[in-house]
Amino acid sequence: MKKSFSIVTLVVLALAVSGVHAQEACKVLLPQISGSYQGDCKKGLAHGQGKAKGTDQYEGQFRNGLPDGKGTYIWSTGEKYKGQ
């Protein structure tokens, strides 16, 4: 019982630490939305589904740190674009 509890605890801690590390190292390369980022990462860059906020906001697909694919971009003026 102790052994299985220890293994589960180690796995949970390892996942928590790796998740925190990935978020800290993940960058968005477009200055207007590079304030904060939550989402998928690859090699330190936003890659996959994510949400970025700066002066403007973007939620959708990223590739190599830049918006790429389907998403919604909202400018600081409130104007919105949804699409590809």
C-alpha distances in whole Angstrom, upper triangle without the diagonal:
4,5,5,6,9,10,11,12,14,16,17,18,20,22,23,25,26,27,29,31,32,34,35,37,38,42,44,48,50,51,52,48,46,45,42,40,37,36,35,36,37,38,39,41,40,40,39,39,39,41,43,45,48,52,51,48,47,44,44,43,44,44,44,45,47,47,48,48,48,47,49,51,52,55,55,58,56,57,55,54,52,52,52
4,6,5,6,9,10,10,12,14,15,16,18,20,21,22,24,26,27,28,30,32,33,35,36,40,43,46,49,50,50,47,45,44,40,39,36,35,34,35,36,37,37,39,39,39,39,38,39,40,42,44,47,50,50,47,46,44,43,43,43,43,43,43,46,47,47,48,47,47,48,50,51,54,54,57,55,57,54,54,52,52,52
4,5,5,6,9,10,11,12,14,15,17,19,20,21,23,25,26,27,29,31,32,33,35,39,42,45,47,48,49,46,44,43,40,38,35,34,33,33,34,34,35,37,38,37,37,37,37,39,41,43,46,50,49,46,45,43,42,41,41,41,41,41,44,45,46,46,46,46,47,49,50,53,53,57,55,56,53,53,51,51,50
4,5,5,6,9,10,11,12,14,15,17,18,20,21,23,25,26,27,29,31,32,33,37,40,43,45,47,47,44,42,41,38,35,32,31,30,31,32,33,33,36,35,35,34,34,35,37,39,41,44,48,47,44,43,40,39,39,39,39,39,40,42,43,43,43,43,43,45,46,48,50,51,54,52,53,51,50,48,48,47
4,5,5,6,9,10,11,12,14,16,17,18,20,21,23,24,26,27,29,31,32,36,38,42,44,45,46,42,40,39,36,34,31,30,30,30,32,33,33,35,35,34,34,33,34,35,37,39,42,46,45,42,41,38,38,38,38,39,39,39,41,42,42,43,42,42,43,45,46,49,49,52,50,52,49,49,47,47,47
4,5,5,6,9,10,11,12,14,15,16,18,20,21,22,24,26,27,29,30,34,37,40,43,44,45,41,39,38,35,33,30,29,29,29,30,31,31,33,33,33,33,33,33,35,37,39,41,45,45,42,41,38,38,38,37,38,37,37,40,41,42,42,42,42,43,45,46,48,49,52,50,52,49,49,47,47,47
4,5,5,6,9,10,11,12,14,15,17,18,20,21,23,25,26,27,29,33,35,39,41,42,43,40,38,37,34,32,29,28,27,27,28,28,29,31,31,31,31,31,31,33,35,38,40,44,43,40,39,37,36,35,35,35,35,35,38,39,39,40,40,40,41,43,45,47,48,51,49,50,48,47,45,45,44
4,5,5,6,9,10,11,12,14,15,17,19,20,21,23,25,26,27,31,34,37,39,41,41,38,36,35,32,29,26,25,25,25,26,28,28,30,30,29,29,28,29,31,33,35,38,42,41,38,36,34,33,33,33,34,34,34,36,37,37,38,37,37,39,40,42,44,45,48,46,47,45,44,42,42,42
4,5,5,6,9,10,11,12,14,15,17,18,20,22,23,25,26,30,33,36,38,39,40,36,34,33,30,28,25,25,24,25,26,27,27,29,29,29,29,29,28,30,32,34,36,40,40,37,36,33,33,33,33,34,33,33,36,37,37,38,38,37,39,40,41,43,44,47,45,47,44,44,42,42,42
4,5,5,6,9,10,11,12,14,15,16,18,20,21,23,24,28,31,34,37,38,39,36,33,33,29,27,25,24,23,23,24,25,25,27,27,28,28,28,28,30,31,33,36,40,39,37,35,33,33,32,32,32,32,31,34,35,36,37,37,37,38,40,41,43,44,47,45,47,44,44,42,42,41
4,5,5,6,9,10,11,12,14,15,16,19,20,21,23,26,29,32,35,36,37,34,32,31,28,25,23,21,20,21,22,23,23,25,25,25,25,25,25,27,29,32,34,38,37,34,33,31,30,29,29,29,29,29,32,33,33,34,34,34,36,37,39,41,42,45,43,44,42,41,39,39,38
4,5,5,6,9,10,11,12,14,16,17,19,20,21,25,28,31,33,34,35,32,30,29,25,23,20,20,19,20,21,23,22,24,24,24,24,23,23,25,27,29,32,35,35,32,31,28,28,28,28,29,29,28,31,31,32,33,33,32,33,35,36,39,39,42,41,42,39,39,37,37,37
4,5,5,6,9,10,11,12,14,16,17,19,20,24,27,30,33,33,34,31,29,28,24,23,20,20,20,20,21,22,21,24,24,24,24,24,24,25,27,29,31,35,35,32,31,29,29,29,28,29,28,28,31,31,33,34,34,33,34,35,36,38,39,42,41,42,40,40,38,38,38
4,5,5,6,9,10,11,12,14,16,17,18,22,25,28,31,32,33,30,28,27,24,22,20,19,18,17,18,19,19,21,22,22,22,23,23,24,26,28,30,34,34,31,30,28,28,27,26,26,26,25,29,30,31,32,32,32,33,34,36,38,38,42,40,42,39,39,37,37,36
4,6,5,6,9,10,11,12,14,16,17,20,23,26,29,30,31,27,25,25,22,19,17,15,15,15,16,17,17,19,19,19,19,19,19,21,23,25,28,32,31,28,27,25,24,24,23,24,23,23,26,27,28,29,29,28,30,31,33,35,36,39,37,38,36,35,34,34,33
4,6,5,6,9,10,11,13,15,16,19,22,26,28,29,29,26,24,23,19,18,15,15,15,15,17,18,17,19,19,20,20,20,19,20,22,24,26,30,29,27,26,24,24,24,23,24,24,23,26,27,28,29,29,28,29,30,31,33,34,37,36,37,35,35,33,33,33
4,5,5,6,9,10,11,13,14,18,21,24,27,28,29,26,23,22,19,18,16,16,15,15,16,17,16,18,18,20,20,21,20,21,22,24,26,30,30,27,26,25,25,25,23,24,23,22,25,27,28,30,30,29,30,31,32,34,34,38,36,38,36,36,34,35,34
4,6,5,6,9,10,11,12,16,19,22,25,26,27,24,22,22,19,16,14,14,13,12,13,13,13,15,16,16,17,18,18,19,20,23,25,29,28,26,25,23,23,22,20,21,20,19,23,24,25,27,27,27,28,29,31,32,33,37,35,36,34,34,32,32,31
4,5,5,6,9,10,11,15,17,21,23,24,25,21,19,19,16,13,11,10,10,10,12,14,12,14,14,15,15,15,14,16,17,20,22,26,25,23,22,20,20,19,18,19,19,18,21,22,23,24,25,24,25,26,27,29,30,33,32,33,31,30,29,29,29
4,6,5,6,9,10,14,17,20,22,23,24,21,18,17,14,12,11,12,12,12,14,14,12,14,14,16,17,17,15,16,17,19,21,24,24,22,22,20,21,21,19,20,20,18,21,22,24,26,26,25,26,26,27,29,29,32,31,33,31,31,30,30,30
4,6,5,6,9,12,16,19,21,22,24,21,18,17,15,13,12,13,12,11,12,12,10,13,14,15,17,18,16,17,18,20,21,25,25,23,22,21,22,21,19,19,18,17,20,22,24,26,27,25,27,27,28,29,30,33,33,34,32,32,31,31,30
4,6,5,6,10,13,16,19,20,22,18,16,16,13,11,10,10,9,7,9,9,7,9,10,12,13,14,13,15,15,18,20,23,23,21,20,19,18,17,15,16,15,14,17,18,20,22,23,22,24,24,25,27,28,31,31,31,29,29,28,28,26
4,6,5,9,11,15,17,18,19,16,13,13,10,8,7,8,8,8,10,11,9,10,9,12,13,13,11,12,12,14,16,20,20,18,17,16,17,16,14,16,15,13,16,17,19,21,22,20,21,21,23,24,24,28,27,28,26,26,25,26,25
4,6,8,12,14,17,17,19,16,13,12,10,9,10,11,12,10,12,12,9,10,11,14,16,16,14,14,14,15,16,20,20,19,19,19,19,19,17,18,16,14,17,19,21,24,25,23,24,23,24,25,25,29,28,30,28,28,28,28,28
4,6,10,13,16,16,18,16,13,13,12,10,11,12,11,8,10,9,5,8,9,12,15,16,14,15,14,16,17,21,21,20,19,19,19,18,15,15,13,12,15,17,20,22,24,22,24,23,24,25,26,29,29,30,28,28,28,28,27
4,7,10,13,14,16,13,10,11,10,8,9,9,8,6,8,8,4,5,6,9,12,13,11,12,11,13,15,18,18,16,15,15,15,14,12,12,10,8,12,14,16,19,20,19,20,19,21,22,23,27,26,27,25,24,24,24,23
4,6,9,10,13,10,7,9,9,7,10,10,10,8,10,10,6,5,6,9,12,13,11,12,10,12,12,16,16,14,14,15,15,14,11,11,9,6,9,12,14,18,19,18,19,17,19,20,20,24,24,24,23,22,22,23,21
4,6,8,9,7,5,8,8,7,10,11,11,10,11,12,9,6,6,9,12,12,10,10,7,10,10,13,12,12,11,12,13,12,9,10,8,5,6,9,12,15,16,15,15,14,16,16,17,21,21,21,20,19,19,19,18
4,6,9,8,7,10,11,11,14,14,14,13,13,13,11,8,8,11,14,15,13,13,10,12,11,14,13,13,12,14,15,14,10,10,8,5,6,9,12,16,18,16,17,15,17,16,18,21,22,21,20,19,20,20,18
4,6,6,6,10,11,11,15,15,16,15,16,17,14,11,11,13,15,16,14,13,10,10,9,11,10,11,10,13,14,14,11,12,11,8,6,8,12,15,16,15,15,12,14,13,14,18,18,18,17,16,18,18,17
4,5,5,8,11,12,16,17,18,17,19,19,16,14,13,16,18,18,16,14,10,10,8,9,9,11,12,15,17,17,14,15,14,11,10,12,15,18,19,17,17,14,14,13,13,16,18,18,18,18,20,21,20
4,6,8,11,12,15,17,19,19,21,21,18,16,14,17,19,18,15,13,9,8,5,5,6,8,10,13,15,16,15,16,16,13,11,11,15,18,18,15,14,11,11,9,9,13,14,14,14,15,17,18,18
4,6,7,8,12,13,15,16,18,19,16,13,12,14,16,15,12,9,6,5,4,6,5,6,7,10,12,13,12,14,14,11,10,10,13,16,16,13,12,9,10,10,10,14,14,15,14,14,16,17,17
4,6,7,11,13,15,14,16,17,13,11,10,14,16,15,12,10,6,6,5,8,9,9,10,12,14,15,12,14,13,10,10,11,15,18,18,16,15,13,14,13,14,17,18,18,18,18,19,20,20
4,7,11,14,16,16,18,19,15,14,13,16,18,17,13,11,7,5,4,8,9,9,11,13,16,17,15,17,17,13,13,14,18,21,21,18,17,15,14,14,13,17,18,19,19,20,21,22,23
4,7,10,13,13,16,17,14,12,11,14,16,14,11,8,6,5,7,10,11,10,11,12,14,15,14,16,16,12,13,14,17,20,20,17,16,15,15,15,15,19,19,20,19,20,20,22,22
4,7,9,10,13,15,12,10,8,11,12,11,7,6,4,7,9,13,12,10,10,10,12,12,11,13,14,10,12,12,15,17,17,15,15,14,15,16,17,20,20,21,19,19,19,20,20
4,7,9,13,15,13,11,9,11,11,9,6,5,7,9,12,16,15,12,11,10,11,12,11,14,15,12,13,13,16,17,17,14,15,15,16,18,19,22,21,22,20,20,19,20,20
4,7,10,13,12,10,7,8,7,6,4,6,8,12,15,18,17,14,12,10,9,10,9,12,13,11,13,12,14,15,15,13,15,16,18,20,21,24,23,23,21,20,19,19,19
4,7,10,10,9,6,6,5,6,6,9,11,15,18,21,19,16,14,12,11,9,8,10,11,10,12,12,13,14,15,14,17,18,20,22,24,27,26,26,23,22,20,20,19
4,7,6,5,5,5,7,9,9,11,12,16,18,21,20,18,15,14,13,11,9,9,9,9,11,13,14,16,17,17,19,19,22,24,25,28,27,27,25,24,22,22,20
4,5,5,6,6,8,11,12,15,15,19,21,24,23,20,18,17,15,13,10,9,8,9,12,14,14,16,18,19,21,21,24,26,28,31,30,30,27,26,24,23,21
4,6,8,9,12,15,15,17,17,20,22,25,24,22,20,20,19,16,13,11,8,10,13,16,16,19,21,22,24,24,26,28,29,32,32,32,30,28,27,26,24
4,7,9,12,14,14,15,15,17,18,22,21,20,18,18,18,16,12,11,9,8,12,15,16,19,21,21,22,22,24,25,26,30,30,30,28,27,26,26,24
4,6,10,12,11,13,12,15,16,19,18,17,15,15,14,12,9,8,6,5,8,11,13,16,18,17,19,19,21,22,23,27,27,26,24,23,22,22,20
4,7,8,7,9,9,13,14,18,16,14,12,11,11,9,6,7,6,4,7,9,10,13,14,14,16,15,18,19,21,24,24,24,21,20,19,19,17
4,7,8,11,12,15,17,20,19,16,13,12,10,7,5,5,6,6,8,9,9,11,13,13,16,16,19,21,23,26,25,25,22,20,19,18,16
4,6,10,12,16,19,21,19,16,13,11,8,5,5,6,9,9,10,9,9,10,11,11,14,16,19,21,24,26,25,24,21,19,17,16,14
4,7,10,14,17,20,17,14,11,8,5,5,6,9,12,11,11,10,10,10,10,9,12,14,16,19,22,24,22,22,19,17,15,14,14
4,7,10,14,17,14,11,8,6,6,6,7,10,12,10,11,9,11,12,11,9,11,12,14,17,19,22,20,20,17,16,15,15,15
4,7,10,13,11,8,6,4,7,9,9,13,14,12,11,10,12,13,12,9,10,10,11,14,15,18,17,17,15,15,14,15,15
4,7,10,8,6,5,6,9,10,10,13,14,10,10,9,13,14,14,11,11,10,11,12,13,16,16,16,15,15,15,16,17
4,7,6,4,7,9,12,14,13,16,17,13,13,12,16,17,17,13,12,10,9,10,10,14,13,15,14,15,16,18,19
4,5,6,9,12,15,17,15,18,18,14,14,14,17,19,19,16,14,11,10,10,9,13,13,15,15,16,18,20,20
4,7,10,14,17,19,18,20,20,17,16,15,19,21,20,17,15,11,9,7,6,10,11,13,13,15,18,20,21
4,7,11,14,16,15,18,19,16,14,12,16,17,17,13,11,8,6,5,5,9,9,10,10,12,14,16,17
4,7,10,13,13,16,17,14,12,11,14,15,14,10,8,6,5,7,8,11,10,11,9,11,12,14,15
4,7,9,10,13,15,12,10,8,11,12,10,7,6,4,6,9,11,14,12,12,10,10,10,11,12
4,7,9,13,15,13,11,8,10,11,9,6,5,7,9,12,14,17,14,14,11,11,10,11,12
4,7,10,13,12,10,7,8,7,6,4,6,8,12,15,17,19,17,17,13,12,9,9,10
4,7,10,10,9,6,5,5,6,6,9,11,14,17,20,22,20,19,16,14,12,11,9
4,7,6,5,4,5,7,9,9,12,12,15,17,20,23,21,20,18,16,14,13,11
4,5,5,6,6,8,11,12,15,15,19,20,23,25,25,23,21,18,17,16,13
4,6,8,9,12,15,15,18,17,20,21,24,27,26,25,23,21,20,19,16
4,7,9,12,15,14,16,15,18,18,20,24,23,23,21,19,19,18,16
4,6,10,12,12,13,12,15,16,18,21,21,20,18,16,16,15,13
4,7,9,8,10,9,12,14,17,19,18,17,15,13,12,11,10
4,7,8,11,11,15,17,20,22,21,19,16,13,12,10,8
4,6,10,11,15,18,21,23,21,19,16,13,11,8,5
4,7,10,13,16,20,21,19,17,13,10,8,5,4
4,7,10,13,16,18,16,14,11,8,6,6,6
4,7,10,13,14,12,11,7,6,4,7,9
4,7,10,11,10,8,6,5,6,9,10
4,7,8,6,6,4,6,9,12,14
4,5,5,5,6,9,12,14,16
4,5,7,9,12,15,18,20
4,6,9,12,15,18,21
4,6,10,13,16,19
4,7,10,14,16
4,7,10,13
4,7,9
4,7
4
